[in-house]
């Protein structure tokens, strides 16, 4: 609830829906008869249609990247700190698009949508989608909006993976890729965390094998646990220590299993509030999307080879305290780009917030991004 | 001409146009920016300092944030025509290892440093003080320079490590070549520039 819309905000925004009345064959071989993508745009597309920027969201993000849906909103979009008039991604200069990816739960076709074959929600019958599938559907949205080529595709975490995939699959359609806090593929540890999250959801008695909508329940306990676990991996040891330490809610231990430490209370709150804003089936699918991401696989596990044909220019950013996708993982991307002689700059930003740092205002991060976006703008003229 | 521009010009004259160059400790990216513009060079800078990363990006230079003291593990052998290290050698801990890394990653290395053998430095020591000069402007307690060397020292190291000196330029602090530098370089030269490679078998 902003009392007034801040000057550097894109203001009140309204999502749009693009319907695709055509069958979409996915990487899995399965297909969808038709689908919708929900998206938002900020700024104006120029006459040459050369100033468009695509923002790709992370695991639980969506199309609401910046601005407010109503004056009652408690918070703006998820990357509002970086997008708006005069901000690093300046909406006075760029036409910015955010979308909800296929398989999501914020309006684009996903497990909660009605399956035309059964007239019931897809539930667990919704096919697993991949980053490659997402990027394909993003090109279809670009076509619908009349955009041949993006000035930049930008994303953090799973969003950064989409930007990387864009440069490999559609190099002629993306001039710059900004890959933030990402990895070239998940590690065993990453997949391990995702698996625990999925098991939490799937073992909840209210899950009903993914068809919980018909039972008018949601696997609350499962989603809550999955989010609590995930949330720990988004923070750093240092930031959790600074935020909670071993602080007790009642100032003393009570020798019971109630919520005694502040960190317990915080994680439970994070888990609870997630239940109402995210669908369990979407969460299952998107963790799989992460696990499957491996663009080098079809190039003999050689990422440099995967990137060989691209003329896209890259900015890669990582954060020192990120252990989910640590700086070493970004350096793997940078090395592949160096080995294939691509244009790349790499910044390792000092930040103590862990993986979440990519969403949080930070002067060094903003400076690097702003400077780079100046080149993106020059190249889009 | 400023001293920096003068050094860039000497280095630029040594580099074949169109080369692939890695600049270690690239600062604000001036050298690469100059080489890109005048010599059609492609390349990357490596820099540790955050403000220099931003400045290099501003200068349209590809820059990688990394600590060169950790070696050049992210770089394949012989993947650059030249690896350049300008006025950084004397501020590093693992000087000899980094020189070896330079000649692993680059077919040739270009290294420049302030000559500690210059008579002003010798005079400073003679009178009992760490010298403060045009090329070494810091005091002993706040200098980043921990491995100062003379021209003789550097050439001794090259011999020991089997580095071949392909080209050398000994100049004054304004990077002007002086006739007297040719006769007593270690005494009269303020700045030394070298182009080196691994001795070919």
Interface residues (C-beta under 8 A of the other chain):
Chain A: X315 X331 X334 X335 X338 X339 X341 X343 X344 X345 X346 X347 X348 X349 X350 X364 X367 X368 X371 X372 X374 X375
Chain B: X20 X42 X44 X50 X53 X54 X56 X57 X58 X60 X62 X63 X64 X65 X66 X74 X75 X76 X79
